[in-house]
């Protein structure tokens, strides 16, 4: 850690960076942790018909540009092993229309997506087959060009150990790209890049580990990172069950993207309302959950 960053954290009351603790005075704003359902019914689901997207699965991603909402989702059918990319739009974030009856990127496994816009391009980070993270680029949100699997390195520059590295969540801060990824959902790692080509771990251990509480004792994976009121907030999904039959949406806070403190009243939502992400909405936020169906919630007003 740079000396400047260390003094910053100490000034905020950080007693031990190595323990991964952020200041005890750090608060979780009410608008990020207390939500109520806008609708008891899902706002987007699989078709339920014999189509390629009969069902949908985590993690979709919503981007709002101007007055238009854009949803990229993963659809699948029991008739095919492929998990394919779909696209829908909305004028209000509640009523959605598919732009096509077909996948917008047929033939390639794309799931657990994260989308950012940067200098005129759209960058999609997603899982491929075998839970291997890869990147795609688009000019128009619809036509995507594959860029290959992400090249992630240990701190010493050697490749990370073979095996899955999925649920890629990318956030740009301080001139760097930050990649949060999981390995078998058993922890969240962080790697950074200057060029989107080579990613280097900030440490070779997870920055967010499973447990010690029951709600995330068996799985954790990052969904979204936002910067709000001077701190970084990470929304992550987790499971309290060894067989992962149920998931929840949770939140953690950080001053530097490396050391995280979990909300002591997690989960925010349970019962498979997971793979959550937020969008600013007036003075509060909308929270979308995307596990098997898209549900929408809004911040409880003060």
Secondary structure by P-SEA (a helix, b strand, c coil): ccaaaaaaaaaacccccccccccccccccccccbbbbcccccccccccccccccccccbbbbbbcccbbbbbbbbbbcccccbbbbbbbbccccbbbbcccccccccccccbbbbbbcccbbbbbbbccccccbbbbbccccbbbbcccccccccccccccccccccbbbbbcccbbbbbbbccccbbbbbbbccccbbbbcccccccccccccccccccccccccccccbbbbbbbbbccccccbbbbbcccccccccccccccccccccccccbbbbbcccbbbbbbbccbbbbbbcccc
